[in-house]
Amino acid sequence: MTTLADFATAVTARAKGRIRGTVRLAMPDLGTLFVDETGAIESDKEAEITLTAKSDVFKNIVSGDQDPAMAFMTRKLKVDGNPMRALKIGEILSSDP
């Protein structure tokens, strides 16, 4: 995954029908995705939870190489919103569809 469109495709495969509410994945080095139960789109519109990290951190979470909870605890992943819901979202993003 090197482009925002690649991330949108990968996140949609995992999130579609599984995410409750809205989440924004902010990657300062690449762009922003808006995710809901229909999937991910390139957009910076407001969401209930915002997860912020470099694109390589999200890439590792989506590929299963990075535990989202560990990324949060090591401050590689920042959460704006309910941390427990954010970790659930992280689990969904890191699991196979």
Secondary structure as UniProt FT lines:
FT   HELIX           4..15
FT   TURN            16..18
FT   STRAND          23..27
FT   TURN            28..30
FT   STRAND          31..36
FT   TURN            37..38
FT   STRAND          39..42
FT   STRAND          49..52
FT   HELIX           55..63
FT   HELIX           68..73
FT   TURN            74..75
FT   STRAND          78..80
FT   HELIX           83..94
//
